[in-house]
């Protein structure tokens, strides 16, 4: 693997980020790329754009289509799926954990686990007990990881990262940056990976 990388910006409340997270690590490795994990919170991004919440919530027909599309996409890729009983869910704690450990060797496994809690097990991903169980299951010191994630430094870092994404033109998730070029949506994942692997 070389130094080429792709920035992956995601929110644990985003169902299409669930699809991207399920594939990005393997697809990136096959191209010799590193994934730079960039968790953020979409709520402030949407508010900065003048929206009160997810654009899908503004249009009931579009929201209904999204759930149908996600069921189709998961079936196509043999991914487990359960429509969450709450959408969107608060994702503050797992986002802080992911940001604080974005370079850890277990980051892909952790992120995958959080998305599965949300979109397979229909669980509260902002619950410290749920995060403790997930982290411990990976073999990590869960108490220490959660304590660090709750520190003022990490809280501020997540706010700043979310603001940085907005300044760079990000408006939804999943999003991918290859240099300054933005690719948005799970259907753009492989295009972004190809661009990162072959900048020419």
CORZI-V954274 format. One record per pair of residues at least 12 apart in sequence whose ideal C-beta (glycine too) atoms are under 6 Angstrom apart, sorted by sequence separation. I is the first residue (numbers start at 0). GAP is how many residues later the second one is. D is the distance in Angstrom with one decimal. If there is no record, write none. Layout:
BEGIN
((I	GAP	D) (I	GAP	D))
END
This chain:
BEGIN
((171	12	5.8) (173	12	5.8) (97	13	6.0) (168	13	5.6) (177	14	5.7) (7	16	5.8) (66	16	5.6) (175	16	3.8) (177	17	4.6) (127	18	6.0) (177	18	4.6) (93	20	4.6) (112	21	4.9) (5	27	5.6) (7	27	5.3) (4	28	6.0) (3	29	5.2) (4	29	4.2) (6	29	4.6) (7	29	5.8) (8	29	4.4) (88	29	6.0) (108	29	5.9) (1	30	5.4) (0	31	5.0) (4	31	5.2) (6	31	5.4) (8	31	5.8) (10	31	4.5) (93	31	5.4) (105	32	5.5) (92	33	5.1) (53	34	5.8) (90	34	5.9) (91	34	5.7) (88	36	5.8) (89	36	4.1) (84	37	5.5) (81	38	5.6) (83	38	5.3) (92	38	5.7) (79	40	4.6) (81	40	5.2) (99	48	5.4) (99	49	5.3) (96	52	4.4) (95	53	4.0) (18	54	5.8) (99	54	4.8) (14	55	5.3) (38	56	4.3) (21	57	5.6) (95	58	5.1) (98	58	5.9) (38	59	4.2) (98	59	5.2) (38	60	5.2) (95	62	5.5) (94	63	5.9) (36	65	4.5) (36	70	5.2) (12	75	3.8) (12	76	5.2) (12	78	4.6) (11	79	3.7) (10	80	5.9) (11	82	5.0) (24	83	4.3) (20	90	5.3) (20	91	5.8) (20	94	5.2) (17	97	4.3) (17	101	4.7) (11	102	5.1) (14	104	5.9) (11	113	5.8) (43	118	5.2) (47	118	5.2) (39	121	5.7) (40	121	5.2) (44	121	5.4) (39	122	4.4) (39	125	5.1) (41	131	5.8) (19	154	4.2) (8	156	5.6) (16	156	5.1) (16	157	4.4) (15	158	5.8) (13	159	4.4) (8	161	5.9) (10	162	4.6) (30	162	5.7) (9	163	5.0) (32	163	5.4) (8	164	6.0) (9	164	5.0) (32	164	5.9) (8	166	4.3) (19	166	4.8) (26	166	5.6) (30	166	3.9) (18	167	4.5) (7	168	5.9) (19	169	5.3) (5	170	5.7) (6	170	4.0) (15	170	4.5) (5	172	6.0) (5	186	6.0) (5	190	4.3) (3	192	5.8))
END
